[in-house]
Amino acid sequence: MKSNFIQRGGLWVIFQGVLLGVVVLCGIWFRGTWNGPAFTLVGIFFLLVSALCGVLGAAALGRNLTPFPRPAPNSTFVCQGIYGLIRHPLYTAVFCAAMGWSIVWGSVPSLAAALLLGPFFDRKARQEERWLRTQFSGYADYERRVRRFIPWVY
């Protein structure tokens, strides 16, 4: 059981959970360092983008949804819906949620931890994409057509 957890990318999941825990706790413990209506609106915007990407991403994946970056052997290649715009909408959702949370709480330490999720998700996505290229023959072509996190940008 433990080796399957590691093989599916369980350490990525643990580290992501730790980072998210730091974002949440720092938002609560160090709130109000900076705030104002403009920051609140920016934070809410990030939270709305998060909700949109998260709901559309989870719906498109359906039974393929898993916390692990390595796809299950019986999973199918999903490239429709939001996956036609970005390859990793769930990572975008989590990143935007962390940013929104930090900004709404006005917490510099929380924002710093949220920003660490950017390079973390980039590395995690690159590893996941290696696994996806191995499992799905059309994935390399999909990578050339669809951006990783932000439609038409990156």
Secondary structure by P-SEA (a helix, b strand, c coil): caaaaaaaaaaaaaaaaaaaaaaaaaaaacccccccaaaaaaaaaaaaaaaaaaaaaaaaacccccccccccccbbbbccccccccccaaaaaaaaaaaaaaaaaccaaaaaaaaaaaaaaaaaaaaaaaaaaacccaaaaaaacccccccccc
